[in-house]
Amino acid sequence: MSNIDWIILIGTLLFIVIYGAWKTRSSGDMQSYMLGGNEAKWWTVGLSVMATQASAITFMSTPGQAFHDGMGFVQFYFGLPFAMIIICFTFIPIYHRLKVYTAYEFLEQRFDLKTRSLTAGLFLIQRGLAAGITIYAPAIILSTILGWNLNLLNFILGSLVVVYTVGGGTRAVNVTQKQQMFIIMTGMFLAFYVIMESLPQDINFVNAMHIAGEAGKLELLDFSFDKENRYTFWSGITGGLFLSLSYFGTDQSQVQRYLSGQSIKESQLGLIFNGILKIPMQFFILLVGVMVFVFYQFHVTPVFFNQATLSKLKATPAVYEVNILESKNDSIFRMKAEVISKLNSTNPDGPLKKANSQMYTSLLSEEKEIRTKIKELVKTHLPNEESNDKDYVFISFILAHLPRGLIGLLLAVIFSAAMSSTASELSALATTTTVDIYRRSINPSQNDGHYVKTTKWLTVIWGMIAISFACFGTLFENLIQFVNIIGSVFYGTILGIFLLAFYFKKIKANAAFYAAIISETIVIIIFFQDMVGYLWLNAIGCTLVIGISHILSMILTEKMKNMPLPEAFISRLYASIGPDESHNLISVLDSEAPTSIRVNPLKYSEITPANKVPWCPYGYYLDQRPKFTLDPSFHAGAYYVQEASSMFIWHILNQLCANEDRKNLKILDLCAAPGGKSSLIATFLSGQGLLVSNEIIRNRAYTLKYNLSKEGFSNVIVTNNEAKDFEPCNEFFDIILVDAPCSGEGMFRKDKDAICEWSEDNVKNCSARQKRILSDIYPALKPEGFLIYSTCTYNEDENVHNIEWAIDHLNMKSVSVKTNAEWKISSVHKSDVEAYQFFPHKVTGEGFFAGVLQKNSKSHVAHYSKKSNSNLTLLEKAKRPIMDIWIDSDKDAIFTDKVGTVHAIPEEHFSDAQFLEQHLRPIYAGTSVGVLNKDVFIPDHSLALSFIISKNIKTCALTKQEALLYLKRELSSIECGEKGWQIATFNGLGLGWLKNLGNRINNYLPAEYRILMDIR
């Protein structure tokens, strides 16, 4: 290499590293670091997706693949465009709606933690291996060129990527990949141009393609069903489809690219961009390889493209045989030149054409046989050297035949591709480890700064693991095949799990989990037995997961009916309440759980159920469980389906606040999703005071936000934080409800899966976590404020002992609550503890525990200050008149503008909202009014269900059938009076927005809220 090549190569690499680190130096929170602040435009998403897939292996191995085997490899990508369409309309909307950091967060909500952890683990295994290969590939190049130590080069290249990935996270990856894709495509087009210019003057592109065709390099389509043939139309359109679905839809290295998009539309356009350009790009790269083959028809083809290994071979006793083979190869080249000349000059339809074509094919076979013999000599005399030289074809051509300057640029192409894909992989590996393993199961109570720092360290650790694998890895046939083989072994199983989650709602967690383990085992066996081409493993793995899960579901469903309770659970129960009570409790667990609802008195005017829940004035039992989804009143927020025992929180609040002015109350529901107790508190406050409703899991927080918006109140703020994040809110809340995550014993009757998941270790882990939550949230409670602690368990470790611990360690005291003996609630009196236990054999409800703690009047923390540097942006005064059209003039609200969405916050709570916004992650505050773009206003769904909406807004009354069609988003026309925006109502309750266009209506019900079941 010349000096100019070195300057271009080193300059390009340094520019990417320095630019990426500088441009993204301020990514400080999880949102910015892991999702790039959701700032990416569609072209950034598209280029980032392409760059992530297009590793150095693509640009080094693909031309070599085409050189040896022709263009047939392009069939591998035939399923990709179809996969892009499916992902755009299925995966992306779900991911964006749930606001997840990783794809695997969704699986816990749909299934459970073990299924989420298993899937994340499968991803970490296969992507960790692939990351090592993407480092190993370019290291081979420099090792060949410079004769440097391969392991040293692995370390240098891996470290370069780690530098800017650690510094800027996802934004760094996105920013640098645009530059890298520009460099990559520029270099490949220049290489193609130089190759064509290097051919003899009488050989144009058409002639070159004719020669390639004679050599069998242009056979694009293979419609055979030969299972020995890896690349056919059928394997590409099926196996390639499943591989692309899994890679782009479930692999975090790709999901993280489009999760960083500004919106669903930007992410979808980015993937469509990739789907349109990917096959042409791969076709072009393969065509470059074919042109390299044509080039070598006019230049002597090396007998072995790895010149370093060939030199070592010549230093062994095999040198004489090598020299003979090289001499024979030279002779074949001269004969090929004569035959090619005749092929170009003879009549295409003449008799000589066939003879020359057969002669040419025979010479190519002899040439291939020579290269095979060289490989056998390498295996014999250099057993530690790699005998496969496919991956050296393109680099050998670059170094031997391209002009100065272009060599450096082409090497920069390969290194840029390596850096882009490796950066994506390391970022995804670190993010998944942090979010799905560390934050979820190991250390769940830290702030954003801690998790960002952890992710940076994990990026370094994964970088070291990838480098280590690269140092001990060896070539496996062809690198691009090896990477796809690794993916195919795991991707089918991963995709199957996600398809179960999306489309098979009846499949439960255990069936999915064990089906995945069985399927992955079978796939690994099939792979090692080499039964089919590896592309088929994607379809096989996916199909196995779906099929086996259905079989297991039927078996487990039948087994669940008579599933015995864990012996350790029964022993604990006997020790706690005695044999007789335990027997009575266990016997009732086989009965059907009662159904209860709690109505919203401001929305539900006609109460028909007669059986009231005694401890909650708005709670009612139903004789049978209807299909709530098919009741429009349910979607309008007229009632909430809530377990009766948990409504006891109302009775507690009613006593604690008997002498309090609710207008001044500040209540926190810390572990709030899906929202039953939060909606109860909202109804209890009835628009007075302030409710802060929090959920630690991001996607569940958005479910919480939706359920609370249906209540219609504006004195609500929804946050997505850990308990420890509330520490700066010193003495802010009057009442804090901690409905702590627990082992779920009280739900055994309603959820049979909870029985399978129960263990003594889980009880101990839950107890320790509950103490940590209590300790973390304690500073946010005012002196003499109340902390309501509840669980759905029976055991003392999670209940009484935790209250005792809080009394001893947190300077709190237990507070009694008056109950009615007729309610048959069991009172717990133990040392200083007063608490209340619900047993389903005594009360009409499920297992539930609650106790009240009061903070000592002497405080050891400073009171919070409302002075803040809040980022809440007030709506411009000029735009306020637009809001007056939509909001009731009697409501005193302050309007904020958050990324174009207007929120109405009650004036008396605006300073509180400012303070909380400074320290927490609010995802919803007040009422979301709508999107205002210049003078065009689109009202938000929450506004249609709220109590602050102007009484002047037009409404369109729907019958029940029309309301259900509206909720399915299938109502396209209806007689509804004047044109313009209207609220679709049922029995006077708002369901959502529609826009009357005269001849038809536009349904503005958010797609994620639509009814999916059959309404007939």
C-alpha positions, -999 to 999 in steps of 0.1 A, spaced: 0 0 0 11 35 -8 12 65 15 -19 80 0 -38 47 7 -27 48 43 -37 85 46 -72 78 31 -77 47 52 -66 62 86 -82 95 79 -116 79 71 -115 58 103 -104 86 126 -131 109 111 -158 84 119 -146 78 154 -140 114 163 -172 127 146 -194 101 163 -179 107 197 -181 145 194 -216 147 178 -232 126 205 -212 136 236 -243 147 256 -265 116 256 -272 115 294 -304 97 300 -317 63 290 -341 77 264 -312 96 246 -286 70 251 -306 39 241 -331 53 216 -312 84 205 -339 106 220 -363 94 192 -349 120 169 -341 99 138 -357 108 105 -367 81 81 -336 83 59 -314 80 90 -334 49 101 -332 34 67 -295 39 63 -288 28 98 -308 -4 92 -289 -11 60 -255 -3 76 -262 -26 105 -268 -55 82 -241 -46 57 -211 -56 78 -175 -60 65 -184 -96 58 -209 -84 32 -184 -64 13 -155 -88 17 -173 -122 14 -201 -115 -10 -179 -107 -40 -160 -139 -32 -192 -158 -30 -202 -146 -65 -167 -152 -79 -170 -189 -69 -207 -197 -71 -223 -169 -91 -253 -147 -85 -276 -174 -70 -269 -160 -35 -292 -131 -42 -321 -155 -37 -313 -154 0 -329 -119 1 -361 -126 -18 -382 -129 14 -369 -96 28 -393 -71 11 -423 -92 24 -408 -92 58 -404 -54 58 -441 -50 50 -452 -74 78 -429 -57 103 -441 -22 93 -477 -30 99 -474 -54 129 -442 -51 149 -435 -13 147 -469 0 158 -468 -24 189 -432 -14 198 -439 23 195 -472 21 214 -456 2 243 -426 27 243 -401 -1 249 -363 2 250 -359 -34 237 -381 -58 218 -380 -83 247 -398 -60 272 -430 -67 253 -427 -104 260 -429 -100 298 -462 -81 295 -475 -107 271 -461 -138 288 -438 -135 318 -403 -127 330 -388 -161 323 -399 -160 286 -386 -125 283 -353 -135 298 -350 -167 277 -356 -147 244 -332 -120 255 -306 -147 263 -310 -164 229 -304 -130 213 -273 -123 235 -258 -157 226 -262 -155 188 -255 -118 185 -225 -120 208 -210 -147 185 -219 -126 154 -202 -95 169 -170 -115 172 -171 -124 135 -177 -88 124 -145 -79 141 -126 -109 129 -134 -103 93 -116 -70 87 -88 -81 111 -80 -109 86 -75 -83 59 -49 -62 78 -32 -93 90 -28 -105 54 -17 -70 42 7 -61 70 17 -95 85 6 -81 118 -6 -103 147 -42 -112 141 -52 -110 178 -36 -75 181 -56 -63 151 -88 -78 166 -82 -57 198 -74 -25 178 -104 -27 156 -128 -37 184 -115 -8 206 -121 18 178 -158 8 177 -161 7 215 -148 43 218 -177 61 200 -203 36 209 -197 40 246 -196 78 243 -228 83 224 -249 51 224 -276 47 198 -273 83 186 -236 77 179 -244 46 159 -271 64 139 -250 95 132 -219 76 121 -238 50 100 -249 77 75 -213 87 68 -203 50 67 -230 41 41 -219 70 19 -183 58 20 -194 22 14 -215 29 -17 -190 54 -32 -162 29 -28 -181 0 -44 -193 20 -74 -157 32 -80 -145 -4 -77 -170 -15 -103 -160 14 -126 -123 5 -123 -129 -32 -130 -148 -24 -162 -121 1 -173 -95 -27 -167 -110 -51 -191 -97 -53 -227 -109 -25 -250 -130 -49 -271 -148 -62 -239 -177 -41 -229 -203 -47 -203 -225 -69 -226 -194 -90 -235 -185 -93 -199 -219 -105 -190 -218 -130 -219 -185 -145 -205 -200 -147 -170 -231 -164 -184 -209 -190 -202 -193 -197 -168 -226 -202 -151 -222 -171 -129 -255 -155 -139 -279 -182 -128 -301 -161 -106 -330 -184 -100 -332 -220 -90 -367 -234 -87 -356 -269 -77 -365 -285 -44 -331 -300 -38 -325 -298 -1 -288 -300 -6 -289 -267 -25 -287 -239 1 -299 -211 -22 -330 -216 -42 -360 -195 -49 -381 -215 -24 -355 -213 4 -352 -176 -1 -389 -168 -2 -396 -190 28 -365 -194 49 -353 -159 39 -387 -145 49 -385 -161 83 -349 -151 88 -357 -115 78 -387 -114 100 -367 -125 130 -337 -104 123 -354 -71 115 -384 -78 138 -369 -93 169 -331 -87 168 -323 -58 191 -295 -46 169 -321 -39 142 -351 -30 164 -330 -4 182 -324 13 149 -360 19 141 -371 24 177 -350 56 175 -373 70 148 -393 101 155 -426 84 149 -442 52 137 -443 67 102 -406 76 102 -397 40 113 -420 24 87 -406 46 59 -371 37 70 -378 0 68 -396 3 34 -365 22 22 -344 -8 33 -368 -33 17 -367 -14 -17 -329 -10 -18 -315 -41 -1 -319 -66 -30 -305 -41 -56 -276 -34 -33 -268 -71 -28 -273 -77 -65 -248 -50 -73 -222 -63 -47 -226 -98 -62 -222 -83 -97 -189 -67 -86 -178 -102 -76 -189 -116 -110 -169 -88 -127 -139 -97 -107 -143 -132 -121 -145 -118 -157 -114 -97 -149 -95 -128 -141 -104 -143 -174 -79 -119 -189 -54 -121 -160 -39 -151 -144 -61 -163 -116 -42 -170 -84 -42 -207 -74 -49 -195 -39 -61 -160 -30 -47 -159 5 -11 -150 -6 3 -151 30 -8 -187 34 4 -195 -1 39 -182 7 40 -203 39 30 -233 18 59 -227 -6 82 -229 24 71 -265 30 80 -297 11 49 -291 -10 67 -263 -28 74 -285 -59 38 -296 -62 27 -260 -58 50 -248 -86 37 -275 -109 1 -266 -102 9 -229 -108 25 -237 -141 -5 -258 -151 -27 -229 -140 -8 -205 -163 -13 -229 -192 -50 -231 -186 -52 -193 -185 -36 -191 -220 -60 -217 -234 -90 -198 -218 -79 -166 -235 -80 -183 -269 -114 -199 -262 -129 -166 -250 -116 -149 -281 -134 -175 -302 -165 -173 -282 -167 -135 -288 -160 -139 -326 -180 -169 -336 -216 -169 -347 -238 -172 -316 -259 -198 -333 -231 -215 -352 -218 -251 -345 -184 -237 -331 -203 -219 -304 -213 -251 -286 -178 -266 -290 -160 -235 -276 -185 -233 -248 -179 -269 -238 -141 -263 -240 -144 -232 -218 -165 -250 -192 -139 -279 -192 -110 -254 -186 -129 -238 -157 -134 -272 -142 -96 -279 -145 -89 -245 -129 -112 -253 -100 -96 -287 -96 -62 -270 -93 -75 -247 -65 -90 -277 -47 -56 -295 -48 -39 -264 -33 -65 -263 -5 -58 -300 2 -20 -292 4 -28 -265 29 -48 -288 50 -20 -314 49 11 -293 54 -4 -263 73 -31 -277 95 -33 -245 116 -39 -223 85 -73 -217 69 -77 -236 36 -108 -217 25 -99 -186 4 -133 -173 -7 -131 -144 17 -97 -133 2 -109 -130 -34 -120 -94 -33 -92 -81 -10 -66 -99 -31 -79 -82 -62 -80 -48 -45 -44 -50 -34 -30 -64 -67 -49 -45 -93 -65 -13 -81 -48 21 -85 -33 40 -55 -58 59 -35 -87 36 -44 -71 8 -25 -72 29 7 -108 39 -1 -119 3 -6 -103 -8 26 -121 21 43 -153 7 28 -147 -27 45 -136 -11 78 -166 13 78 -190 -16 73 -173 -35 101 -175 -6 124 -211 2 116 -224 -33 122 -202 -40 152 -213 -7 168 -250 -16 163 -244 -51 178 -225 -39 208 -250 -12 215 -279 -37 212 -261 -63 234 -254 -37 261 -289 -23 260 -305 -57 262 -283 -68 291 -291 -36 310 -328 -34 304 -338 -71 302 -314 -87 327 -297 -62 350 -324 -36 355 -353 -61 355 -339 -90 376 -307 -79 393 -308 -42 404 -342 -27 396 -341 3 419 -316 27 403 -319 60 384 -313 67 347 -277 78 353 -268 45 369 -283 25 340 -266 47 314 -233 42 331 -240 4 334 -248 3 297 -215 20 289 -196 -5 310 -215 -34 294 -206 -20 259 -170 -23 269 -175 -58 284 -194 -70 253 -167 -55 232 -141 -75 251 -162 -107 247 -165 -101 209 -128 -94 206 -120 -126 225 -143 -147 203 -127 -131 173 -93 -141 186 -103 -177 190 -127 -179 160 -119 -195 127 -134 -192 92 -163 -215 86 -167 -220 49 -175 -184 40 -179 -156 66 -212 -143 52 -226 -178 53 -212 -183 89 -230 -152 102 -263 -163 86 -259 -198 99 -255 -185 135 -286 -165 130 -306 -193 115 -299 -216 144 -315 -191 168 -338 -168 149 -365 -193 141 -372 -199 178 -370 -162 187 -394 -153 158 -418 -181 169 -420 -166 204 -429 -132 190 -455 -146 166 -471 -164 195 -472 -131 214 -487 -111 185 -512 -135 170 -520 -164 194 -536 -148 224 -547 -181 240 -511 -194 244 -499 -187 279 -464 -182 293 -454 -217 303 -465 -232 269 -445 -206 251 -414 -210 273 -411 -248 272 -420 -249 235 -391 -225 228 -367 -247 247 -378 -279 230 -378 -262 196 -343 -248 200 -330 -282 210 -345 -298 179 -331 -271 156 -296 -276 171 -299 -313 165 -311 -308 129 -282 -284 123 -255 -307 136 -270 -336 117 -269 -315 85 -304 -326 76 -314 -295 56 -299 -263 43 -294 -238 71 -320 -213 57 -347 -238 63 -339 -238 101 -356 -204 104 -389 -217 92 -385 -250 111 -377 -233 144 -406 -209 140 -431 -236 130 -419 -259 159 -424 -232 185 -460 -224 173 -469 -261 169 -454 -274 201 -468 -245 221 -503 -253 210 -498 -290 220 -483 -280 254 -511 -254 259 -538 -282 256 -518 -304 279 -511 -277 305 -547 -264 304 -560 -298 312 -533 -303 338 -539 -269 354 -575 -279 362 -561 -304 388 -527 -288 395 -517 -294 431 -506 -265 451 -469 -264 460 -462 -284 492 -440 -256 506 -469 -232 501 -493 -255 520 -468 -259 548 -464 -222 552 -502 -218 551 -507 -244 579 -481 -227 600 -497 -194 595 -535 -200 599 -538 -236 610 -550 -268 593 -587 -261 594 -586 -227 579 -560 -238 554 -583 -267 543 -612 -243 538 -590 -218 519 -575 -245 496 -610 -260 489 -623 -227 476 -594 -222 452 -611 -247 428 -642 -226 426 -648 -199 400 -635 -164 410 -662 -137 414 -664 -109 390 -667 -73 402 -666 -38 388 -662 -4 402 -682 23 385 -672 59 378 -701 78 395 -696 108 372 -701 86 341 -723 57 351 -757 72 361 -778 40 361 -765 13 384 -782 -20 377 -762 -46 397 -777 -53 431 -748 -70 449 -726 -42 464 -690 -46 475 -694 -36 512 -662 -17 517 -665 4 485 -696 25 477 -691 21 440 -681 -15 439 -705 -42 426 -705 -79 421 -718 -94 388 -737 -127 386 -716 -137 356 -686 -124 337 -698 -107 305 -675 -99 275 -665 -64 287 -648 -57 254 -682 -57 237 -696 -31 260 -690 5 247 -696 19 282 -664 0 293 -643 18 266 -659 51 277 -646 47 312 -680 42 329 -666 14 350 -634 -4 358 -632 -42 361 -615 -45 395 -610 -74 420 -633 -67 450 -608 -72 478 -584 -46 464 -613 -21 466 -606 -20 503 -581 8 495 -612 30 492 -622 23 528 -587 30 540 -585 63 521 -620 73 534 -609 69 570 -574 85 566 -589 115 548 -621 119 569 -609 152 583 -588 163 554 -596 188 526 -591 166 495 -583 197 475 -549 198 491 -541 161 490 -511 147 471 -513 109 466 -487 87 449 -496 52 436 -461 38 432 -467 4 416 -498 13 397 -501 -6 364 -525 -16 350 -544 10 369 -571 -5 391 -561 12 423 -550 44 406 -584 48 389 -600 41 423 -580 69 439 -589 92 409 -625 85 415 -620 90 453 -605 124 447 -631 133 421 -610 160 405 -596 174 437 -560 171 449 -532 155 428 -527 119 419 -493 108 407 -495 73 393 -462 55 386 -451 23 368 -415 11 365 -420 -10 333 -422 14 304 -448 -4 283 -471 -10 313 -468 27 321 -485 35 288 -513 10 296 -517 28 329 -519 61 312 -547 49 289 -567 34 317 -565 66 337 -573 88 308 -607 69 306 -615 82 341 -618 117 327 -599 136 354 -571 161 348 -555 161 383 -534 131 373 -497 128 364 -484 94 351 -447 87 356 -423 59 345 -397 57 373 -380 35 399 -389 40 435 -355 55 442 -361 82 416 -386 98 440 -359 106 465 -356 143 454 -394 147 460 -386 151 497 -418 152 518 -440 159 488 -468 133 492 -495 131 519 -503 95 511 -483 69 492 -498 35 481 -473 7 477 -491 -22 461 -459 -41 461 -449 -67 434 -453 -101 451 -454 -138 447 -490 -138 437 -504 -163 462 -537 -145 464 -543 -149 427 -540 -187 425 -577 -190 418 -577 -165 389 -543 -173 375 -531 -209 374 -498 -199 360 -490 -182 393 -490 -216 409 -463 -229 385 -442 -198 392 -444 -199 430 -414 -209 450 -399 -202 484 -369 -185 467 -394 -162 448 -411 -153 481 -377 -144 496 -367 -124 466 -401 -105 466 -397 -98 503 -363 -83 499 -374 -63 469 -404 -50 489 -382 -38 517 -360 -20 492 -390 -3 476 -403 9 511 -369 23 519 -365 41 486 -399 58 487 -398 67 524 -382 102 518 -410 113 495 -436 110 523 -445 140 544 -441 139 582 -473 123 597 -481 112 562 -495 77 555 -481 48 536 -506 21 526 -488 -12 520 -506 -40 502 -499 -73 484 -519 -102 470 -503 -128 492 -509 -147 524 -474 -153 538 -459 -132 566 -425 -127 549 -441 -104 523 -468 -90 546 -465 -86 584 -427 -89 585 -423 -61 560 -445 -38 581 -425 -48 612 -393 -40 593 -406 -6 583 -415 2 619 -381 -8 631 -360 7 603 -380 36 589 -392 53 621 -429 46 613 -459 33 633 -487 10 624 -522 26 621 -555 7 626 -585 9 603 -620 3 615 -638 -25 598 -672 -41 600 -673 -76 615 -699 -86 589 -673 -81 562 -653 -111 576 -620 -95 569 -593 -111 591 -575 -86 614 -538 -92 620 -526 -81 655 -489 -89 660 -466 -69 683 -469 -34 669 -487 -43 637 -523 -37 628 -531 -51 593 -559 -68 573 -560 -100 554 -586 -111 529 -592 -149 525 -613 -160 496 -631 -187 518 -644 -158 540 -649 -129 517 -662 -126 482 -629 -117 467 -594 -129 462 -564 -130 486 -553 -95 496 -533 -80 524 -532 -43 535 -517 -23 563 -512 14 570 -480 30 583 -476 66 595 -444 85 593 -430 100 625 -436 138 628 -399 144 632 -384 146 597 -348 140 589 -349 153 553 -353 188 538 -388 197 525 -390 199 487 -388 233 470 -412 242 442 -384 263 426 -372 244 397 -357 247 363 -385 228 346 -385 221 309 -423 224 307 -430 247 278 -460 269 280 -483 272 250 -478 304 231 -503 331 241 -513 335 204 -525 299 203 -545 300 236 -577 311 218 -577 279 199 -578 259 231 -607 280 244 -628 264 216 -621 229 229 -619 234 267 -647 243 291 -642 279 301 -650 271 337 -619 249 340 -588 268 351 -560 251 332 -525 260 321 -516 247 286 -482 232 279 -466 223 246 -446 191 247 -432 181 212 -463 196 195 -488 179 218 -508 203 240 -516 193 276 -540 210 300 -529 209 336 -551 223 364 -537 257 374 -535 247 411 -511 218 402 -490 234 376 -461 243 400 -462 207 412 -461 194 376 -431 216 370 -413 203 401 -420 166 392 -410 171 356 -376 183 368 -369 151 388 -390 124 372 -401 110 338 -437 121 333 -453 105 303 -487 121 308 -498 152 328 -533 166 332 -552 159 300 -537 155 266 -557 180 245 -543 174 210 -517 182 184 -514 218 173 -495 224 141 -496 261 131 -534 267 131 -544 231 124 -556 213 156 -562 175 159 -579 167 192 -565 138 213 -584 107 223 -580 116 260 -599 149 255 -630 131 242 -632 111 274 -624 140 298 -645 162 320 -628 194 309 -640 193 273 -662 222 261 -699 216 262 -701 233 227 -683 204 210 -707 186 187 -716 150 194 -727 121 173 -749 96 193 -743 59 182 -763 28 188 -746 -1 205 -739 -18 171 -726 15 156 -705 21 187 -689 -13 184 -682 -7 147 -666 26 156 -645 8 183 -634 -17 156 -625 13 133 -650 -2 108 -676 26 109 -671 46 77 -704 64 72 -732 76 95 -757 104 96 -742 128 121 -753 163 112 -728 191 106 -694 186 91 -663 188 112 -650 173 144 -675 154 166 -673 132 197 -687 97 190 -709 89 220 -728 60 235 -755 67 261 -741 102 264 -705 90 271 -676 99 249 -659 71 230 -635 91 208 -633 114 179 -647 113 144 -646 139 116 -677 143 94 -666 150 58 -702 150 45 -702 118 23 -682 98 48 -665 101 82 -628 97 94 -625 75 124 -599 89 148 -599 62 174 -562 53 180 -554 20 162 -539 5 194 -573 9 212 -595 -8 186 -615 -39 193 -599 -70 177 -625 -96 185 -656 -105 165 -685 -82 175 -713 -105 162 
